[in-house]
Amino acid sequence: MIIKTQQDVTAAVLAELARAEDPRFREIMQAAVRHLHGFVRDARLTEAEFHRSCALIAQLGQLTTASHNEVVLIAGSLGISSLVCLLNNGDQGQTDTTANLMGPFWRMDSPRTENGGSIVRTPTPGAPIFVDAWVRDRQGQPVAGAEVDVWHTSADGLYENQDPAQGDMNLRGKFITDAKGHIAFRSVKPAGYPIPLSGPVGALLRAQGRHNMRPAHIHFMIHKAGFKTQFSQVYSSDDPNLETDVQFGVTHALVGQYVLHGSGDVPPAADVSGPWYSLAHHFVIEPGEARLPAPPITGKAGGERPQLQVLARRP
């Protein structure tokens, strides 16, 4: 089609996409073109703004490395990751779900750990936490033999892949549920943390007057044949940023009770002498395909330990 007016552009692209043999590819791409062309018209995008947008998209890819994924980070900061998750779980977004964002920090091949074991693999300051988790199906029956991958930040707010001072795979572990669908492990209580600001995500947040904090949480990935693989995050009930999570990930089903225990409570381990925490949480997984995505990161950062920068939220 020879283009006569701006309306012809959309029609021409959609006509060419209609030639695609894969029906799902055709459906997705036609929807994308309609919405992208509609965005350009609604925003009255100038040529200069278009070129800046292209440069930003290129920068997202350029800043994505083995230990950092800027693309996943901006998807979360725009609420896209959360929306995709909720539309695809909990009866297609109609009911509560314990599914949540995968996040940009999952690594494959974390160390297999026995139930009740510790995932603190190198000396790591922080209050001890003892976690119990149960996995059930929609009928409330325990799911035995499920693989549960766990990972979280240190009390300094850094994942091990970001932090050269932590040993490889520190605060990461893989467990298998027992006959009751149960796993247990020991770690240190994670801290809330600021997401990185060095790229387009930082510019996005500054322009909106938002802070860059995520509430403290522990990640769980539950994988078993016959069930849809579930990524989850259990957020600390005492965190001040639950209502304003920069990644829009907090749901009521995933606010966990991180219970602080004092000197009057007997700790589960003899070497604990000060305050400690406990967490008990239940997950419900859905029938479906047990499929693992490509990990967003594949390695560990080197060089200097990163300095965390926190933005204030504008009133």
C-alpha positions as CSV (number, residue, x, y, z in Angstrom):
1,M,0.0,0.0,0.0
2,I,1.3,3.5,-0.9
3,I,0.7,5.7,2.1
4,K,-1.5,8.8,1.5
5,T,-2.4,9.8,5.1
6,Q,-1.2,9.0,8.6
7,Q,-4.3,6.7,9.1
8,D,-3.0,4.6,6.2
9,V,0.1,3.6,8.1
10,T,-1.8,1.6,10.7
11,A,-4.0,-0.1,8.2
12,A,-0.9,-1.1,6.0
13,V,1.0,-2.6,9.0
14,L,-2.1,-4.5,10.2
15,A,-2.7,-5.9,6.7
16,E,0.9,-7.2,6.5
17,L,0.6,-8.8,9.9
18,A,-2.5,-10.6,8.8
19,R,-0.2,-12.7,6.6
20,A,1.5,-14.3,9.7
21,E,0.7,-18.0,9.9
22,D,0.9,-18.3,13.7
23,P,-2.5,-17.1,15.0
24,R,-1.2,-16.2,18.5
25,F,1.7,-14.2,17.0
26,R,-0.7,-12.5,14.7
27,E,-3.1,-11.6,17.5
28,I,-0.3,-10.3,19.8
29,M,1.4,-8.2,17.1
30,Q,-1.8,-6.7,15.8
31,A,-2.8,-5.6,19.3
32,A,0.6,-4.2,19.9
33,V,0.5,-2.2,16.6
34,R,-3.0,-0.8,17.4
35,H,-2.0,0.3,20.9
36,L,1.4,1.6,19.9
37,H,0.0,3.6,17.0
38,G,-2.8,4.8,19.3
39,F,-0.2,5.9,21.9
40,V,1.7,7.9,19.3
41,R,-1.6,9.7,18.2
42,D,-2.9,10.2,21.8
43,A,0.4,11.6,23.0
44,R,1.0,13.6,19.8
45,L,4.6,12.4,19.9
46,T,7.1,14.8,18.3
47,E,10.0,13.6,16.2
48,A,12.4,14.6,19.0
49,E,10.5,12.7,21.6
50,F,10.4,9.7,19.4
51,H,14.2,9.7,19.0
52,R,14.6,10.1,22.8
53,S,12.2,7.2,23.3
54,C,14.3,5.0,20.9
55,A,17.5,5.9,22.8
56,L,15.9,5.0,26.1
57,I,14.8,1.6,24.8
58,A,18.3,1.0,23.5
59,Q,19.8,1.9,26.9
60,L,17.6,-0.6,28.6
61,G,19.3,-3.3,26.6
62,Q,22.7,-1.9,26.9
63,L,22.4,-1.8,30.7
64,T,21.2,-5.4,31.0
65,T,24.1,-7.6,32.0
66,A,24.7,-11.0,33.6
67,S,24.1,-9.5,37.1
68,H,21.6,-6.8,36.3
69,N,18.4,-6.7,34.2
70,E,17.2,-3.1,33.5
71,V,14.4,-4.4,31.2
72,V,12.7,-6.4,33.9
73,L,13.3,-3.5,36.4
74,I,11.4,-1.0,34.3
75,A,8.6,-3.5,33.6
76,G,8.1,-3.7,37.3
77,S,8.3,0.0,37.9
78,L,5.5,0.6,35.4
79,G,3.3,-2.1,36.9
80,I,3.5,-4.3,33.9
81,S,5.1,-7.3,35.6
82,S,2.4,-7.2,38.4
83,L,-0.4,-6.9,35.9
84,V,0.8,-9.8,33.8
85,C,1.1,-11.9,36.9
86,L,-2.4,-11.1,38.2
87,L,-4.1,-11.6,34.8
88,N,-2.5,-15.1,34.6
89,N,-3.1,-16.4,38.1
90,G,-6.0,-16.6,40.6
91,D,-8.7,-17.6,38.1
92,Q,-7.4,-15.0,35.6
93,G,-7.2,-12.2,38.1
94,Q,-10.6,-12.8,39.7
95,T,-9.4,-14.2,43.0
96,D,-6.5,-13.9,45.5
97,T,-3.3,-15.7,44.5
98,T,0.0,-16.4,46.1
99,A,1.7,-15.8,42.7
100,N,3.8,-12.7,42.4
101,L,6.6,-11.1,40.4
102,M,9.6,-13.2,39.3
103,G,11.8,-10.1,39.8
104,P,15.2,-9.4,38.2
105,F,17.3,-11.4,40.7
106,W,16.4,-15.1,40.3
107,R,19.4,-17.3,39.4
108,M,19.2,-20.9,38.3
109,D,21.0,-23.8,40.1
110,S,20.9,-22.6,43.6
111,P,22.3,-25.1,46.1
112,R,20.1,-28.1,47.2
113,T,19.5,-27.7,50.9
114,E,17.9,-30.1,53.4
115,N,14.7,-29.1,55.2
116,G,15.6,-27.1,58.3
117,G,19.0,-26.2,56.9
118,S,20.5,-22.7,56.6
119,I,20.9,-20.7,53.4
120,V,23.5,-18.4,55.1
121,R,26.5,-19.6,53.2
122,T,29.1,-16.9,54.2
123,P,29.2,-14.7,57.3
124,T,26.2,-12.4,57.0
125,P,25.1,-9.9,59.7
126,G,21.4,-9.7,60.6
127,A,18.8,-11.0,62.9
128,P,18.1,-14.8,62.5
129,I,14.9,-15.8,60.9
130,F,13.3,-19.3,60.9
131,V,10.9,-19.9,58.0
132,D,8.2,-22.5,57.6
133,A,6.2,-22.7,54.4
134,W,3.5,-25.1,53.1
135,V,2.5,-25.8,49.5
136,R,-1.1,-26.9,48.8
137,D,-3.2,-27.4,45.7
138,R,-6.6,-25.7,45.0
139,Q,-8.4,-28.4,47.0
140,G,-6.3,-27.7,50.0
141,Q,-4.3,-30.9,49.7
142,P,-0.5,-30.8,50.5
143,V,1.8,-31.0,47.5
144,A,4.7,-33.3,48.2
145,G,7.9,-33.4,46.2
146,A,7.7,-29.8,44.9
147,E,11.0,-28.0,44.4
148,V,11.0,-24.7,46.2
149,D,13.7,-22.2,45.2
150,V,14.4,-19.4,47.8
151,W,16.4,-16.2,47.7
152,H,16.5,-12.8,49.3
153,T,18.6,-9.8,50.2
154,S,21.0,-9.4,53.1
155,A,20.2,-7.1,56.0
156,D,22.2,-4.5,54.0
157,G,19.6,-4.7,51.2
158,L,21.8,-6.4,48.6
159,Y,21.3,-9.7,46.8
160,E,24.5,-11.8,46.6
161,N,24.8,-11.3,42.8
162,Q,25.0,-7.5,43.4
163,D,27.5,-7.8,46.2
164,P,31.1,-8.9,45.7
165,A,31.4,-9.1,49.5
166,Q,28.9,-12.0,49.7
167,G,29.8,-15.5,48.7
168,D,28.4,-17.0,45.5
169,M,24.8,-18.2,46.1
170,N,24.6,-16.7,49.6
171,L,21.0,-16.5,50.9
172,R,19.8,-18.8,48.2
173,G,18.7,-22.4,48.5
174,K,16.5,-25.1,46.9
175,F,14.2,-27.3,49.0
176,I,11.8,-30.2,48.4
177,T,8.5,-30.3,50.1
178,D,7.8,-33.3,52.4
179,A,4.6,-35.4,52.6
180,K,2.8,-32.4,54.3
181,G,3.9,-30.0,51.6
182,H,6.2,-28.4,54.1
183,I,9.7,-26.8,53.9
184,A,11.7,-25.1,56.6
185,F,14.9,-23.1,56.6
186,R,17.0,-20.7,58.6
187,S,18.4,-17.4,57.3
188,V,18.8,-13.7,58.3
189,K,15.9,-11.3,58.1
190,P,16.0,-9.5,54.7
191,A,15.9,-5.7,54.5
192,G,13.9,-3.5,52.2
193,Y,16.1,-2.0,49.6
194,P,16.3,0.7,46.9
195,I,16.3,-0.5,43.3
196,P,19.1,0.8,41.1
197,L,18.9,4.4,39.8
198,S,21.8,4.5,37.3
199,G,19.6,3.9,34.1
200,P,16.3,4.8,32.6
201,V,14.4,3.4,35.6
202,G,16.1,6.1,37.9
203,A,15.1,8.8,35.4
204,L,11.5,7.6,35.4
205,L,11.2,7.6,39.2
206,R,12.8,11.1,39.5
207,A,10.4,12.5,37.0
208,Q,7.5,11.2,39.0
209,G,8.8,12.2,42.4
210,R,8.7,8.5,43.6
211,H,10.9,6.7,46.0
212,N,12.8,3.7,44.8
213,M,12.2,1.3,47.7
214,R,11.0,-2.2,47.8
215,P,9.6,-3.6,51.1
216,A,11.5,-6.4,52.6
217,H,10.6,-9.8,51.2
218,I,11.7,-13.4,50.6
219,H,11.3,-14.9,47.2
220,F,9.9,-18.4,46.6
221,M,9.7,-20.3,43.3
222,I,7.6,-23.5,43.4
223,H,8.1,-26.0,40.7
224,K,6.5,-29.5,40.2
225,A,5.2,-31.5,37.2
226,G,1.5,-31.1,36.7
227,F,1.4,-27.6,38.3
228,K,2.0,-24.2,36.9
229,T,5.4,-22.9,38.1
230,Q,4.7,-20.2,40.7
231,F,7.0,-17.3,41.5
232,S,6.1,-15.5,44.8
233,Q,7.3,-12.9,47.3
234,V,6.3,-12.8,50.9
235,Y,6.5,-9.2,52.2
236,S,7.4,-8.3,55.8
237,S,4.4,-7.0,57.7
238,D,6.5,-4.5,59.6
239,D,7.9,-2.7,56.5
240,P,7.0,1.0,56.1
241,N,6.9,0.8,52.3
242,L,4.2,-1.8,51.8
243,E,1.7,0.8,50.5
244,T,4.2,2.4,48.1
245,D,6.3,-0.5,46.7
246,V,8.2,0.8,43.7
247,Q,7.4,-2.4,41.8
248,F,3.7,-2.5,42.6
249,G,4.1,-6.1,43.9
250,V,2.4,-6.2,47.3
251,T,-0.9,-8.0,47.5
252,H,-2.9,-8.9,50.7
253,A,-2.3,-12.6,50.1
254,L,1.5,-12.0,50.3
255,V,1.9,-9.8,53.4
256,G,3.6,-12.3,55.8
257,Q,3.7,-12.0,59.5
258,Y,7.4,-11.7,60.4
259,V,7.1,-12.2,64.1
260,L,9.8,-10.7,66.4
261,H,10.8,-12.9,69.3
262,G,12.5,-11.6,72.4
263,S,14.4,-13.1,75.4
264,G,11.3,-14.8,76.7
265,D,10.9,-17.0,73.7
266,V,13.0,-20.1,73.2
267,P,14.8,-20.0,69.8
268,P,14.8,-23.0,67.5
269,A,18.6,-23.1,67.5
270,A,21.0,-23.1,70.5
271,D,23.4,-20.5,69.0
272,V,20.7,-17.8,68.9
273,S,21.2,-15.4,71.8
274,G,19.5,-12.2,70.8
275,P,16.2,-11.2,69.1
276,W,15.1,-13.5,66.2
277,Y,12.2,-13.7,63.8
278,S,9.8,-16.5,62.6
279,L,7.7,-16.6,59.4
280,A,5.0,-19.1,58.5
281,H,3.3,-18.9,55.2
282,H,1.0,-21.0,52.9
283,F,1.1,-21.1,49.1
284,V,-1.6,-22.4,46.7
285,I,-0.4,-23.6,43.3
286,E,-2.6,-24.2,40.3
287,P,-2.7,-27.0,37.8
288,G,-0.8,-26.3,34.6
289,E,2.5,-26.6,32.8
290,A,5.7,-26.9,35.0
291,R,7.9,-24.6,33.0
292,L,10.9,-22.5,34.1
293,P,11.6,-19.1,32.4
294,A,15.0,-18.1,31.3
295,P,16.8,-16.6,34.4
296,P,17.0,-12.8,34.2
297,I,20.6,-12.9,35.5
298,T,23.2,-15.6,35.1
299,G,26.2,-14.3,37.1
300,K,27.6,-12.3,40.0
301,A,28.9,-8.8,40.0
302,G,32.6,-8.0,40.6
303,G,34.5,-4.9,41.5
304,E,33.4,-2.5,44.3
305,R,30.5,-3.1,46.5
306,P,27.6,-0.9,45.2
307,Q,26.5,2.1,47.2
308,L,22.7,2.2,47.6
309,Q,21.0,5.4,46.8
310,V,17.5,6.2,48.1
311,L,15.1,8.7,46.6
312,A,12.6,10.6,48.8
313,R,8.9,10.3,47.9
314,R,7.6,13.7,47.0
315,P,4.5,14.7,49.0
